[in-house]
């Protein structure tokens, strides 16, 4: 990792969006005291874990959280957290334009910019079935809709006169948008992109690229190249786009400790969030079908206990090692540094081992703080 990358490297984590509210406040306090750079909140109506298996045998979190589908709305949550965040960037990672109109997203984040000391992060993607299908939200041609939404969003964030827009999905007629961000706190638009067209939209419209799927350093570099090529074609500075990534880590002090974590059903369940293509690369067939796209298609609330348990039994270790960042703290550091060498500049790290026990949670978040400190220093120090 070069010195310039070291100076600019940022580390964040995720805030829980389940009650009790004190847990999210504690996360922001930890981030501030530990000098993390960001805390992002998911935007879900349904949790990613099935209620059918949500008990203390699956995860100790079930003792504090009655249902994984108890989900705070991110907007008032971030507003509440802003007073205690200091210079930590707060944001959503990610919302979508199907439930949230882009003009309202602009208003929400311009409002949040008046409450924070750092520019808020507006993460946005093309949507996920669990948040849309059960509630009757239209999800046709999601990337087309996202492209229009990004055009409206950009116009609304920087409007100096009433908005005019006529598209297939949005129509705006001389609509005032006079709210502005304070100096230095313009919301940053990050796009959760993986496929070619989404990467192209990131280069054209985004301030940051925020994939959540696991990638090798070579693949990360290749896709970042597509983002930057699209930025140049649009007349934008490709280096101004923050290359970020959500990293789910499973870490322990020893190999024996890691083997213990990988036997836990909540950790093995994470392998089911990997697309079928990842399973195929590992020589396995995804129990949810060969066309399963991972978290985008996951409908956890529809899965019975027997279905979840049977699917977990099929998760091979190879998929877990492909999908998650697994290792001792030093091994995780090596993995993240390899991604930094490929261009990563903002790692949002969630210790998935926190699902296993309170002790593993404390150790995992300690590792996140340790990683943040190490990643800001040259590799030889």
C-alpha positions as CSV (number, residue, x, y, z in Angstrom):
1,X,0.0,0.0,0.0
2,X,1.4,3.4,-1.0
3,X,1.9,6.2,1.4
4,X,-0.8,8.2,-0.3
5,X,-3.2,5.3,0.1
6,X,-2.2,5.0,3.8
7,X,-2.9,8.7,4.4
8,X,-6.4,8.5,2.9
9,X,-7.5,5.0,4.1
10,X,-10.7,5.0,6.1
11,X,-12.4,2.3,8.2
12,X,-16.0,2.3,9.2
13,X,-18.5,-0.2,10.6
14,X,-22.3,-0.9,10.6
15,X,-24.9,0.3,13.1
16,X,-27.5,-2.1,14.3
17,X,-31.1,-1.1,13.3
18,X,-32.9,-3.3,15.9
19,X,-34.1,-2.2,19.3
20,X,-32.9,-1.3,21.8
21,X,-31.8,2.1,20.6
22,X,-29.0,2.2,23.1
23,X,-27.1,-0.4,21.1
24,X,-26.8,2.0,18.1
25,X,-25.8,4.8,20.4
26,X,-23.1,2.6,21.8
27,X,-21.8,1.7,18.4
28,X,-21.4,5.4,17.4
29,X,-19.7,6.1,20.7
30,X,-17.3,3.2,20.1
31,X,-16.6,4.5,16.6
32,X,-16.0,8.1,17.8
33,X,-13.7,7.0,20.7
34,X,-11.9,4.4,18.4
35,X,-11.4,7.0,15.7
36,X,-13.4,5.1,13.0
37,X,-14.4,7.1,10.0
38,X,-18.0,6.1,9.4
39,X,-21.0,4.2,10.7
40,X,-23.6,3.1,8.1
41,X,-27.1,1.8,8.9
42,X,-28.9,-0.7,6.6
43,X,-32.3,0.2,5.2
44,X,-34.5,-2.9,5.6
45,X,-38.1,-3.6,6.3
46,X,-37.2,-7.2,6.9
47,X,-34.1,-8.6,8.5
48,X,-31.7,-10.9,6.7
49,X,-32.1,-13.6,9.3
50,X,-35.2,-15.8,9.3
51,X,-37.6,-15.5,12.3
52,X,-38.1,-19.2,12.1
53,X,-34.7,-19.9,13.5
54,X,-34.2,-16.8,15.6
55,X,-33.5,-18.1,19.1
56,X,-30.5,-18.2,21.5
57,X,-29.3,-21.5,19.9
58,X,-28.9,-19.6,16.6
59,X,-27.4,-16.4,18.1
60,X,-27.2,-14.8,21.5
61,X,-28.5,-11.6,19.9
62,X,-32.0,-13.2,20.1
63,X,-31.9,-12.6,23.9
64,X,-31.9,-8.9,23.3
65,X,-33.7,-8.6,19.9
66,X,-37.2,-10.2,20.0
67,X,-37.4,-10.5,16.2
68,X,-34.9,-9.9,13.4
69,X,-37.7,-8.1,11.6
70,X,-37.8,-5.3,14.2
71,X,-36.1,-2.7,12.0
72,X,-35.7,1.0,12.8
73,X,-36.1,3.4,9.9
74,X,-32.6,4.7,9.1
75,X,-33.6,8.4,8.7
76,X,-34.8,9.2,12.2
77,X,-32.1,6.8,13.6
78,X,-29.3,8.7,11.9
79,X,-30.8,12.0,13.0
80,X,-30.8,10.8,16.6
81,X,-27.2,9.5,16.4
82,X,-25.9,12.7,14.8
83,X,-25.5,14.6,18.0
84,X,-23.0,12.1,19.4
85,X,-21.2,11.3,16.2
86,X,-18.6,14.0,16.1
87,X,-16.5,13.8,12.9
88,X,-17.7,10.2,12.2
89,X,-19.6,10.1,8.9
90,X,-23.1,8.7,9.3
91,X,-25.0,7.2,6.4
92,X,-27.3,4.6,5.0
93,X,-25.8,1.5,3.2
94,X,-27.9,1.2,1.2
95,X,-31.5,2.4,0.4
96,X,-33.3,2.2,-3.0
97,X,-35.4,4.5,-5.3
98,X,-38.5,2.2,-5.2
99,X,-39.5,2.9,-1.6
100,X,-37.8,6.3,-1.4
101,X,-38.4,9.0,-4.0
102,X,-35.1,10.7,-5.0
103,X,-36.4,14.2,-4.1
104,X,-37.3,12.9,-0.6
105,X,-33.9,11.3,-0.3
106,X,-32.2,14.6,-1.2
107,X,-34.3,16.4,1.4
108,X,-33.5,13.8,4.1
109,X,-29.8,13.9,3.5
110,X,-29.6,17.7,3.2
111,X,-31.4,17.9,6.5
112,X,-29.0,15.3,8.0
113,X,-26.1,17.4,6.8
114,X,-27.3,20.2,9.1
115,X,-27.1,17.8,12.1
116,X,-23.7,16.2,11.4
117,X,-20.1,17.6,11.4
118,X,-19.1,15.4,8.4
119,X,-20.8,14.9,5.1
120,X,-23.5,12.2,5.4
121,X,-23.3,9.2,3.1
122,X,-26.3,8.4,0.9
123,X,-25.8,4.8,-0.2
124,X,-28.2,3.7,-2.9
125,X,-28.7,0.6,-5.0
126,X,-31.2,-1.1,-7.3
127,X,-33.2,-2.8,-4.5
128,X,-33.7,-6.2,-2.9
129,X,-36.8,-8.5,-3.0
130,X,-37.3,-8.8,0.7
131,X,-37.9,-5.0,1.0
132,X,-40.1,-4.7,-2.0
133,X,-42.2,-7.8,-3.1
134,X,-44.0,-8.4,0.2
135,X,-45.1,-4.8,0.5
136,X,-46.2,-4.4,-3.1
137,X,-43.5,-1.9,-4.2
138,X,-43.0,-1.8,-8.0
139,X,-39.6,-3.4,-8.9
140,X,-39.7,-3.4,-12.7
141,X,-36.5,-2.5,-14.6
142,X,-34.7,-1.5,-11.4
143,X,-31.5,-0.3,-13.0
144,X,-33.4,1.9,-15.4
145,X,-35.3,3.4,-12.5
146,X,-32.2,3.9,-10.5
147,X,-30.5,5.8,-13.4
148,X,-33.4,8.2,-13.5
149,X,-33.4,8.5,-9.7
150,X,-29.7,9.4,-9.7
151,X,-30.4,12.1,-12.2
152,X,-33.2,13.5,-10.1
153,X,-31.2,13.1,-6.9
154,X,-28.2,15.0,-8.3
155,X,-30.4,17.8,-9.5
156,X,-32.2,18.0,-6.2
157,X,-29.0,18.1,-4.1
158,X,-27.5,21.0,-6.1
159,X,-30.6,22.9,-7.2
160,X,-30.4,26.6,-7.6
161,X,-33.7,27.0,-9.3
162,X,-37.0,24.9,-9.5
163,X,-36.5,21.4,-10.7
164,X,-37.7,20.2,-14.1
165,X,-37.6,16.5,-15.1
166,X,-39.5,14.4,-17.5
167,X,-38.7,10.7,-17.6
168,X,-40.2,7.3,-17.7
169,X,-40.4,6.9,-13.9
170,X,-40.2,10.5,-12.6
171,X,-42.0,13.7,-13.6
172,X,-41.1,17.0,-11.8
173,X,-42.7,20.3,-12.8
174,X,-41.1,23.5,-11.6
175,X,-40.6,22.1,-8.1
176,X,-38.7,24.3,-5.7
177,X,-35.9,22.6,-3.8
178,X,-34.2,25.4,-1.8
179,X,-32.7,23.4,1.1
180,X,-28.9,23.4,0.8
181,X,-26.1,21.7,2.7
182,X,-23.8,23.6,5.0
183,X,-20.4,24.4,3.5
184,X,-18.3,21.2,3.4
185,X,-21.1,18.9,4.2
186,X,-22.7,18.1,0.9
187,X,-24.1,14.5,1.1
188,X,-22.0,11.9,-0.7
189,X,-23.8,9.5,-3.0
190,X,-22.4,6.0,-2.9
191,X,-23.8,3.3,-5.2
192,X,-23.9,-0.4,-4.3
193,X,-22.8,-1.7,-7.7
194,X,-21.6,-5.1,-8.9
195,X,-22.6,-5.6,-12.5
196,X,-21.3,-3.7,-15.6
197,X,-24.2,-1.3,-15.9
198,X,-24.3,-0.5,-12.2
199,X,-20.6,0.1,-12.3
200,X,-21.1,2.5,-15.3
201,X,-23.7,4.4,-13.3
202,X,-21.3,4.7,-10.4
203,X,-18.7,6.3,-12.6
204,X,-21.2,8.7,-14.1
205,X,-23.1,9.8,-10.9
206,X,-21.5,8.6,-7.7
207,X,-19.1,10.0,-5.1
208,X,-18.4,6.5,-3.9
209,X,-18.5,2.8,-5.0
210,X,-19.8,0.6,-2.2
211,X,-20.1,-3.1,-3.2
212,X,-21.0,-5.7,-0.5
213,X,-20.2,-8.9,-2.4
214,X,-16.8,-10.4,-1.6
215,X,-14.2,-10.0,-4.3
216,X,-10.6,-10.9,-4.8
217,X,-8.1,-8.0,-5.1
218,X,-7.8,-8.6,-8.8
219,X,-11.6,-8.6,-9.3
220,X,-11.9,-5.5,-7.1
221,X,-9.3,-3.7,-9.2
222,X,-11.0,-4.8,-12.5
223,X,-14.4,-3.5,-11.4
224,X,-12.9,-0.3,-10.0
225,X,-11.3,0.2,-13.4
226,X,-14.8,0.0,-15.0
227,X,-16.0,2.7,-12.6
228,X,-13.1,5.0,-13.4
229,X,-13.4,4.5,-17.2
230,X,-17.1,5.5,-17.0
231,X,-16.2,8.5,-14.9
232,X,-13.6,9.7,-17.5
233,X,-16.2,9.2,-20.3
234,X,-18.6,11.4,-18.3
235,X,-16.0,14.1,-17.9
236,X,-15.6,13.4,-14.2
237,X,-12.5,13.0,-12.1
238,X,-12.2,9.2,-11.5
239,X,-9.9,9.7,-8.5
240,X,-12.7,11.7,-6.7
241,X,-14.9,8.6,-6.5
242,X,-14.2,6.8,-3.1
243,X,-13.6,3.1,-3.7
244,X,-15.3,1.5,-0.6
245,X,-16.4,-2.0,0.3
246,X,-18.4,-3.8,3.0
247,X,-16.3,-6.6,4.5
248,X,-17.8,-9.2,6.7
249,X,-15.1,-10.7,8.9
250,X,-14.9,-13.8,11.0
251,X,-11.9,-13.6,13.3
252,X,-10.4,-15.2,16.4
253,X,-7.0,-15.4,18.0
254,X,-6.3,-19.0,16.9
255,X,-7.2,-21.4,14.1
256,X,-9.1,-23.5,16.7
257,X,-11.1,-20.5,17.6
258,X,-11.9,-19.9,13.9
259,X,-13.0,-23.5,13.5
260,X,-15.3,-23.0,16.5
261,X,-16.9,-20.0,14.9
262,X,-17.4,-21.7,11.6
263,X,-19.4,-24.5,13.2
264,X,-22.0,-22.0,14.5
265,X,-25.3,-22.0,12.6
266,X,-25.6,-18.2,12.4
267,X,-22.1,-18.0,10.7
268,X,-22.9,-20.9,8.3
269,X,-26.2,-19.2,7.4
270,X,-24.1,-16.3,6.0
271,X,-23.0,-18.6,3.2
272,X,-26.6,-18.8,2.0
273,X,-26.4,-15.1,1.2
274,X,-23.7,-15.8,-1.4
275,X,-25.0,-16.0,-5.0
276,X,-25.2,-19.3,-6.7
277,X,-22.3,-18.3,-8.9
278,X,-20.0,-18.3,-5.8
279,X,-21.2,-21.8,-4.9
280,X,-20.5,-23.0,-8.4
281,X,-16.9,-21.6,-8.2
282,X,-16.5,-23.7,-5.1
283,X,-17.9,-26.9,-6.8
284,X,-21.3,-26.8,-5.0
285,X,-24.9,-26.2,-5.8
286,X,-26.8,-23.5,-3.9
287,X,-29.8,-25.0,-2.1
288,X,-32.0,-22.0,-3.3
289,X,-31.3,-22.7,-7.0
290,X,-28.8,-22.2,-9.7
291,X,-30.2,-18.7,-10.6
292,X,-30.2,-17.5,-7.0
293,X,-28.6,-14.0,-6.8
294,X,-27.9,-14.0,-3.1
295,X,-29.1,-11.3,-0.8
296,X,-31.0,-9.6,-3.7
297,X,-33.3,-12.6,-4.0
298,X,-33.3,-13.7,-0.3
299,X,-36.8,-13.9,1.3
300,X,-35.9,-15.0,4.8
301,X,-39.3,-14.5,6.3
302,X,-40.7,-17.2,4.0
303,X,-38.2,-19.9,5.1
304,X,-39.4,-22.5,7.5
305,X,-37.1,-23.7,10.3
306,X,-36.6,-27.0,8.6
307,X,-35.7,-25.3,5.3
308,X,-33.1,-23.1,7.0
309,X,-31.6,-26.0,8.9
310,X,-31.4,-28.2,5.8
311,X,-29.9,-25.3,3.8
312,X,-27.3,-24.6,6.5
313,X,-26.2,-28.2,6.4
314,X,-25.3,-27.8,2.7
315,X,-23.0,-24.8,3.2
316,X,-19.4,-26.0,2.5
317,X,-16.5,-24.3,4.2
318,X,-15.1,-23.4,0.8
319,X,-18.1,-21.0,0.3
320,X,-17.6,-19.4,3.6
321,X,-13.9,-18.8,2.9
322,X,-14.9,-17.4,-0.5
323,X,-17.7,-15.2,0.8
324,X,-16.3,-13.9,4.1
325,X,-13.0,-12.5,5.3
326,X,-11.9,-15.3,7.7
327,X,-8.7,-15.5,9.7
328,X,-6.7,-14.3,12.7
329,X,-6.4,-10.5,13.1
330,X,-3.1,-10.5,11.3
331,X,-4.6,-12.6,8.4
332,X,-7.5,-10.3,8.1
333,X,-5.2,-7.3,8.0
334,X,-3.2,-8.9,5.2
335,X,-6.5,-9.5,3.2
336,X,-7.6,-5.9,3.6
337,X,-4.2,-4.5,2.7
338,X,-4.3,-6.6,-0.5
339,X,-7.6,-4.9,-1.3
340,X,-6.1,-1.5,-0.5
341,X,-3.3,-2.3,-3.0
342,X,-6.1,-2.9,-5.5
343,X,-7.6,0.5,-4.9
344,X,-9.8,0.2,-1.8
345,X,-9.9,3.4,0.3
346,X,-12.8,3.0,2.7
347,X,-13.5,-0.4,4.3
348,X,-16.8,-0.8,6.1
349,X,-16.1,-3.8,8.4
350,X,-18.6,-5.8,10.2
351,X,-17.4,-8.6,12.6
352,X,-19.9,-11.4,11.8
353,X,-18.3,-13.4,14.6
354,X,-20.4,-11.1,16.9
355,X,-23.3,-13.4,16.0
356,X,-21.8,-16.2,18.0
357,X,-21.3,-14.9,21.6
358,X,-20.9,-11.7,23.5
359,X,-17.2,-12.5,24.0
360,X,-16.7,-13.0,20.3
361,X,-18.5,-9.7,19.7
362,X,-16.2,-7.8,22.0
363,X,-13.2,-9.4,20.4
364,X,-14.5,-8.7,16.8
365,X,-15.1,-5.0,17.4
366,X,-11.7,-4.8,19.1
367,X,-10.2,-6.2,15.9
368,X,-12.1,-3.6,13.8
369,X,-10.5,-0.8,15.9
370,X,-7.1,-2.5,15.7
371,X,-7.5,-2.8,11.9
372,X,-8.4,0.9,11.6
373,X,-5.2,1.9,13.5
374,X,-3.0,-0.4,11.5
375,X,-4.4,0.5,8.1
376,X,-3.5,4.1,8.7
377,X,0.2,3.2,9.1
378,X,2.7,1.9,6.5
379,X,2.7,-1.9,6.2
380,X,6.2,-2.2,7.7
381,X,5.4,-0.4,11.0
